[in-house]
Amino acid sequence: MSMTDYYRTRAAEFYARAQNESHASTRRRYENMASHYSRLAEDADRDATVQQLTSHRHPKSDTKHN
């Protein structure tokens, strides 16, 4: 499981808990946790995209010029 998937899963879990919570303060805490995990998922997805883009660069030639 990628970090993006992990964070999205956790966000969904906290969102579900918030929907089932009857106490307003606890519900807000779960919503905040869901929001934080969603942002972490976005960051991880962006990082993975950048890593993919930079890994496709052409390596420098190893041949030496005399």
DSSP file (Angstrom, degrees, kcal/mol; ACC not computed):
  #  RESIDUE AA STRUCTURE BP1 BP2  ACC     N-H-->O    O-->H-N    N-H-->O    O-->H-N    TCO  KAPPA ALPHA  PHI   PSI    X-CA   Y-CA   Z-CA
    1    1 A M              0   0    0      0, 0.0     2,-0.1     0, 0.0     0, 0.0   0.000 360.0 360.0 360.0 131.7    0.0    0.0    0.0
    2    2 A S     >  -     0   0    0      1,-0.1     4,-2.4     4,-0.0     5,-0.1  -0.326 360.0-112.4 -75.6 163.3    1.4    3.4   -1.0
    3    3 A M  H  > S+     0   0    0      2,-0.2     4,-2.9     1,-0.2     5,-0.2   0.884 119.2  56.3 -63.7 -37.4    1.5    6.2    1.5
    4    4 A T  H  > S+     0   0    0      1,-0.2     4,-2.4     2,-0.2    -1,-0.2   0.941 109.6  45.0 -58.8 -47.3   -1.1    8.1   -0.5
    5    5 A D  H  > S+     0   0    0      2,-0.2     4,-2.5     1,-0.2    -2,-0.2   0.898 112.1  52.5 -63.7 -40.9   -3.5    5.1   -0.2
    6    6 A Y  H  X S+     0   0    0     -4,-2.4     4,-2.5     1,-0.2    -2,-0.2   0.947 111.6  45.3 -59.5 -49.2   -2.7    4.8    3.5
    7    7 A Y  H  X S+     0   0    0     -4,-2.9     4,-2.5     1,-0.2    -2,-0.2   0.888 112.7  50.7 -64.4 -39.3   -3.5    8.4    4.2
    8    8 A R  H  X S+     0   0    0     -4,-2.4     4,-2.3    -5,-0.2    -1,-0.2   0.898 110.4  50.1 -64.7 -39.6   -6.7    8.3    2.1
    9    9 A T  H  X S+     0   0    0     -4,-2.5     4,-2.3     2,-0.2    -2,-0.2   0.933 111.5  47.4 -63.5 -46.2   -7.8    5.2    4.0
   10   10 A R  H  X S+     0   0    0     -4,-2.5     4,-2.5     2,-0.2     5,-0.2   0.906 110.4  52.8 -62.7 -41.0   -7.2    6.8    7.4
   11   11 A A  H  X S+     0   0    0     -4,-2.5     4,-2.5     1,-0.2    -1,-0.2   0.927 110.2  48.3 -59.4 -44.8   -9.0   10.0    6.2
   12   12 A A  H  X S+     0   0    0     -4,-2.3     4,-2.4     1,-0.2    -1,-0.2   0.887 110.1  52.2 -63.4 -39.3  -12.0    7.9    5.2
   13   13 A E  H  X S+     0   0    0     -4,-2.3     4,-2.2     2,-0.2    -2,-0.2   0.932 112.3  44.3 -63.5 -45.6  -12.0    6.1    8.6
   14   14 A F  H  X S+     0   0    0     -4,-2.5     4,-2.4     2,-0.2    -2,-0.2   0.870 111.9  53.2 -68.4 -35.5  -12.0    9.3   10.6
   15   15 A Y  H  X S+     0   0    0     -4,-2.5     4,-2.1    -5,-0.2    -1,-0.2   0.925 109.7  48.7 -63.6 -42.8  -14.7   10.8    8.3
   16   16 A A  H  X S+     0   0    0     -4,-2.4     4,-1.3     1,-0.2    -2,-0.2   0.905 110.6  50.6 -62.9 -41.7  -16.8    7.7    9.0
   17   17 A R  H  X S+     0   0    0     -4,-2.2     4,-0.7     1,-0.2     3,-0.3   0.914 108.8  52.2 -61.9 -41.5  -16.2    8.0   12.7
   18   18 A A  H >< S+     0   0    0     -4,-2.4     3,-0.9     1,-0.2    -1,-0.2   0.903 106.6  53.4 -61.1 -41.2  -17.2   11.7   12.6
   19   19 A Q  H 3< S+     0   0    0     -4,-2.1    -1,-0.2     1,-0.2    -2,-0.2   0.797 113.9  42.5 -65.2 -27.8  -20.5   10.8   10.8
   20   20 A N  H 3< S+     0   0    0     -4,-1.3     2,-0.4    -3,-0.3    -1,-0.2   0.444  91.2 105.3 -97.9  -0.8  -21.4    8.3   13.6
   21   21 A E    <<  -     0   0    0     -3,-0.9     6,-0.0    -4,-0.7    -3,-0.0  -0.667  47.3-169.2 -87.8 131.7  -20.3   10.5   16.5
   22   22 A S        +     0   0    0     -2,-0.4     2,-0.5     5,-0.0    -1,-0.1   0.744  66.3  83.3 -89.9 -25.5  -23.0   12.1   18.6
   23   23 A H  S  > S-     0   0    0      1,-0.1     4,-2.7     2,-0.0     5,-0.2  -0.695  71.7-146.8 -83.9 125.0  -20.8   14.4   20.7
   24   24 A A  H  > S+     0   0    0     -2,-0.5     4,-2.3     1,-0.2     5,-0.2   0.881  95.1  49.7 -60.1 -42.7  -20.1   17.6   18.7
   25   25 A S  H  > S+     0   0    0      2,-0.2     4,-1.8     1,-0.2    -1,-0.2   0.902 113.9  45.0 -67.5 -39.7  -16.6   18.2   20.1
   26   26 A T  H  > S+     0   0    0      2,-0.2     4,-2.4     1,-0.2    -1,-0.2   0.896 111.2  54.2 -68.8 -39.3  -15.5   14.6   19.4
   27   27 A R  H  X S+     0   0    0     -4,-2.7     4,-2.5     1,-0.2    -2,-0.2   0.910 107.9  50.0 -60.1 -43.0  -17.1   14.8   15.9
   28   28 A R  H  X S+     0   0    0     -4,-2.3     4,-2.6     2,-0.2    -1,-0.2   0.883 108.9  52.5 -63.0 -38.9  -15.1   18.0   15.2
   29   29 A R  H  X S+     0   0    0     -4,-1.8     4,-2.4     2,-0.2    -2,-0.2   0.928 110.6  46.9 -63.2 -44.1  -11.9   16.2   16.3
   30   30 A Y  H  X S+     0   0    0     -4,-2.4     4,-2.6     2,-0.2    -2,-0.2   0.911 112.3  50.5 -62.9 -41.6  -12.6   13.3   13.9
   31   31 A E  H  X S+     0   0    0     -4,-2.5     4,-2.4     2,-0.2    -2,-0.2   0.899 110.3  50.0 -62.8 -40.1  -13.4   15.7   11.1
   32   32 A N  H  X S+     0   0    0     -4,-2.6     4,-2.5     2,-0.2    -2,-0.2   0.913 110.7  49.1 -64.3 -42.2  -10.1   17.6   11.8
   33   33 A M  H  X S+     0   0    0     -4,-2.4     4,-2.6     2,-0.2     5,-0.2   0.916 110.8  50.6 -63.3 -42.0   -8.2   14.3   11.7
   34   34 A A  H  X S+     0   0    0     -4,-2.6     4,-2.1     1,-0.2    -2,-0.2   0.913 111.1  49.4 -60.7 -42.4   -9.9   13.3    8.4
   35   35 A S  H  X S+     0   0    0     -4,-2.4     4,-2.1     2,-0.2    -2,-0.2   0.912 110.7  49.2 -63.7 -43.4   -8.9   16.7    7.0
   36   36 A H  H  X S+     0   0    0     -4,-2.5     4,-2.3     1,-0.2    -2,-0.2   0.916 111.8  48.2 -63.5 -43.7   -5.3   16.4    8.1
   37   37 A Y  H  X S+     0   0    0     -4,-2.6     4,-2.3     2,-0.2    -1,-0.2   0.865 108.7  54.7 -66.3 -34.3   -5.0   12.9    6.6
   38   38 A S  H  X S+     0   0    0     -4,-2.1     4,-2.2    -5,-0.2    -1,-0.2   0.917 109.0  47.9 -63.1 -42.1   -6.6   14.1    3.4
   39   39 A R  H  X S+     0   0    0     -4,-2.1     4,-2.5     2,-0.2    -2,-0.2   0.898 109.8  52.1 -65.6 -39.6   -3.9   16.8    3.2
   40   40 A L  H  X S+     0   0    0     -4,-2.3     4,-2.8     1,-0.2    -1,-0.2   0.898 108.6  51.6 -61.9 -39.1   -1.2   14.3    3.8
   41   41 A A  H  X S+     0   0    0     -4,-2.3     4,-2.5     2,-0.2    -2,-0.2   0.916 109.8  49.2 -63.3 -42.9   -2.6   12.1    1.0
   42   42 A E  H  X S+     0   0    0     -4,-2.2     4,-2.4     2,-0.2    -2,-0.2   0.921 113.0  47.2 -62.1 -43.8   -2.5   15.1   -1.4
   43   43 A D  H  X S+     0   0    0     -4,-2.5     4,-2.7     2,-0.2    -2,-0.2   0.921 112.6  48.6 -63.6 -44.2    1.1   15.9   -0.3
   44   44 A A  H  X S+     0   0    0     -4,-2.8     4,-2.4     2,-0.2    -1,-0.2   0.889 111.7  50.0 -64.2 -38.7    2.1   12.2   -0.7
   45   45 A D  H  X S+     0   0    0     -4,-2.5     4,-2.1     2,-0.2    -1,-0.2   0.916 112.0  47.4 -65.3 -43.1    0.5   12.1   -4.1
   46   46 A R  H  X S+     0   0    0     -4,-2.4     4,-2.4     2,-0.2    -2,-0.2   0.913 112.3  49.8 -63.9 -43.3    2.3   15.2   -5.2
   47   47 A D  H  X S+     0   0    0     -4,-2.7     4,-2.5     1,-0.2    -2,-0.2   0.900 110.1  50.5 -62.1 -41.2    5.6   13.9   -3.9
   48   48 A A  H  X S+     0   0    0     -4,-2.4     4,-2.3     2,-0.2    -1,-0.2   0.887 110.2  50.6 -64.7 -38.4    5.1   10.6   -5.8
   49   49 A T  H  X S+     0   0    0     -4,-2.1     4,-2.3     2,-0.2    -2,-0.2   0.925 111.4  47.1 -65.1 -44.6    4.3   12.5   -9.0
   50   50 A V  H  X S+     0   0    0     -4,-2.4     4,-2.5     1,-0.2     5,-0.2   0.910 111.4  51.8 -63.0 -42.2    7.4   14.6   -8.7
   51   51 A Q  H  X S+     0   0    0     -4,-2.5     4,-1.6     1,-0.2    -1,-0.2   0.898 110.1  48.8 -62.7 -40.4    9.5   11.5   -7.9
   52   52 A Q  H  X S+     0   0    0     -4,-2.3     4,-0.7     2,-0.2    -1,-0.2   0.913 111.9  49.2 -64.6 -42.3    8.2    9.8  -11.0
   53   53 A L  H >< S+     0   0    0     -4,-2.3     3,-0.5     1,-0.2    -2,-0.2   0.899 113.9  44.6 -65.3 -40.5    8.9   12.8  -13.2
   54   54 A T  H >< S+     0   0    0     -4,-2.5     3,-0.9     1,-0.2    -1,-0.2   0.750 106.5  60.0 -78.1 -21.9   12.4   13.2  -11.9
   55   55 A S  H 3< S+     0   0    0     -4,-1.6    -1,-0.2     1,-0.2    -2,-0.2   0.668  96.8  62.5 -78.5 -14.1   13.2    9.5  -12.2
   56   56 A H  T << S+     0   0    0     -4,-0.7    -1,-0.2    -3,-0.5    -2,-0.2   0.352  76.5 119.5 -91.4   6.0   12.5    9.6  -15.9
   57   57 A R  S <  S-     0   0    0     -3,-0.9    -3,-0.0     1,-0.1    -4,-0.0  -0.362  75.8-103.6 -66.8 150.9   15.3   12.0  -16.6
   58   58 A H        -     0   0    0      1,-0.1    -1,-0.1    -2,-0.0     3,-0.1  -0.633  38.5-121.6 -76.2 128.2   18.0   10.7  -18.9
   59   59 A P        -     0   0    0      0, 0.0     3,-0.1     0, 0.0    -1,-0.1  -0.342  32.8 -97.3 -67.9 152.2   21.1    9.7  -16.9
   60   60 A K        -     0   0    0      1,-0.1     2,-0.1     2,-0.1     0, 0.0  -0.373  47.0 -96.9 -66.5 147.4   24.3   11.5  -17.8
   61   61 A S        -     0   0    0      1,-0.1    -1,-0.1    -3,-0.1    -3,-0.0  -0.428  24.2-152.5 -67.8 138.0   26.6    9.6  -20.1
   62   62 A D        +     0   0    0     -2,-0.1     2,-0.2    -3,-0.1    -1,-0.1   0.466  61.8 109.8 -90.1  -1.6   29.3    7.6  -18.3
   63   63 A T        -     0   0    0      1,-0.0     2,-0.4     0, 0.0    -2,-0.1  -0.534  63.9-136.3 -77.8 140.9   31.7    7.8  -21.3
   64   64 A K        -     0   0    0     -2,-0.2     2,-0.5     2,-0.0    -2,-0.1  -0.767   9.0-137.1 -97.4 140.5   34.7   10.0  -20.8
   65   65 A H              0   0    0     -2,-0.4     0, 0.0     1,-0.1     0, 0.0  -0.844 360.0 360.0 -96.6 130.4   35.9   12.4  -23.5
   66   66 A N              0   0    0     -2,-0.5    -1,-0.1     0, 0.0    -2,-0.0   0.415 360.0 360.0 -96.6 360.0   39.6   12.5  -24.1
